[in-house]
Amino acid sequence: MNANTTTPPPAIPVTPDNHGPGLPRLVLEARARLGPEATLEQVTEEVRANGIPHASVEQVRQLWDEGHLPVE
């Protein structure tokens, strides 16, 4: 398998028994996948594609600013 593949994992379905991953987790995972040059907009698009379609750039920014993401 190509290590440079950036295909996101399939979205986790939300059911009554499974609330799906939370926004902080999706932001961290997207940021890790995209790497240190990722922008807020790129991370937001990844989050939307992976389970939280209505996530806003501002919501992602709040997590980023609160230190949930590594400081570079």
C-alpha positions in Angstrom: 0.0 0.0 0.0 1.3 3.5 -0.8 2.2 5.4 2.3 1.3 8.7 0.6 -2.3 7.7 0.2 -4.6 10.3 1.7 -7.9 8.5 1.4 -9.9 9.2 4.5 -11.4 6.3 6.5 -15.1 5.7 5.9 -17.4 7.8 8.0 -18.6 6.1 11.2 -22.4 5.8 11.1 -24.2 7.4 14.0 -26.8 5.1 15.6 -28.6 5.3 19.0 -25.9 3.0 20.4 -23.0 4.6 18.7 -22.8 8.4 18.8 -19.8 8.4 16.5 -16.5 10.1 17.2 -16.6 13.5 18.8 -15.4 16.7 17.1 -12.1 16.9 19.1 -11.2 13.4 18.1 -12.0 14.0 14.4 -10.0 17.2 14.4 -7.0 15.5 15.9 -7.2 12.6 13.5 -7.6 14.9 10.5 -4.7 17.1 11.6 -2.5 14.0 12.1 -3.4 12.6 8.6 -2.9 15.9 6.8 0.4 16.8 8.5 2.0 19.9 9.9 1.1 22.1 6.9 -2.6 21.5 7.2 -4.9 24.6 7.3 -8.0 25.1 9.4 -10.0 24.8 6.2 -8.5 21.5 5.2 -9.0 20.0 8.7 -12.6 21.3 8.7 -13.3 19.6 5.3 -11.8 16.3 6.6 -14.0 16.5 9.7 -17.1 17.2 7.6 -16.3 14.2 5.3 -15.8 11.9 8.3 -18.9 12.3 10.3 -19.7 15.9 11.3 -21.1 17.5 8.1 -22.1 20.7 9.8 -18.7 21.4 11.5 -17.6 25.0 11.0 -14.1 26.4 10.7 -14.8 28.4 13.9 -15.5 25.1 15.8 -12.2 23.6 14.5 -10.4 26.9 15.3 -11.6 26.8 18.9 -10.2 23.3 19.4 -6.9 24.4 17.6 -6.7 27.5 19.9 -7.4 25.5 23.1 -4.3 23.4 22.5 -6.0 20.2 21.4 -3.6 20.1 18.5 0.1 20.1 18.7 1.9 23.4 18.6 4.4 23.7 15.8 
